[in-house]
């Protein structure tokens, strides 16, 4: 027979898993959409799930916790890319484009002729790895590892951060990406432990 705390933990786990599952679905829909509605809805659902997990006085059973953790990491990894792109686009005021090699095209002078410099190539792949590492670090209870992830990324990108525009995009993109990952992963961490 389930105790009241165990029953509450089971219900909480199911609700949080469903909420993050809905957020993951919205993120996947957003990847195919051109509007920000699904991503905004995913952000609201994820943030609400974080608040519920933080305020709940019980832990989720291990059988549900494993599924919750996997979905949270998926939301963190997949949702951070469109979130970071939207934040970068908003911060640049339309002076940012995507390059042919996955980098960012800096339009420092609107309408200027000639090729635009492409910086931070491979950013999407690096972002997936960065968010995956950060999310896993949070879920397993070792958030200090995020410093290692950011340090590795900074060292790898050091030579590309020669202009103020590149440094600004690096900081904005990293903070938006890690912020998204932290909210999704913290939801699972708070519910599990």
Secondary structure by P-SEA (a helix, b strand, c coil): cccaaaaaaaaaaaaaaaaaaaaaaaaaaaaacccaaaaaaaaaaaaaaaaaaaaccccccaaaaaaaaaaaaaaaaaaaaaaaaaaaaaaaccccccccccbbbbcccccccccccccccaaaaaaaaaaaaaaaaaaaccccaaaaaaaaaaaaaccccccaaaaaaaaaaaaaaaaaaaaaaaaaaaacc
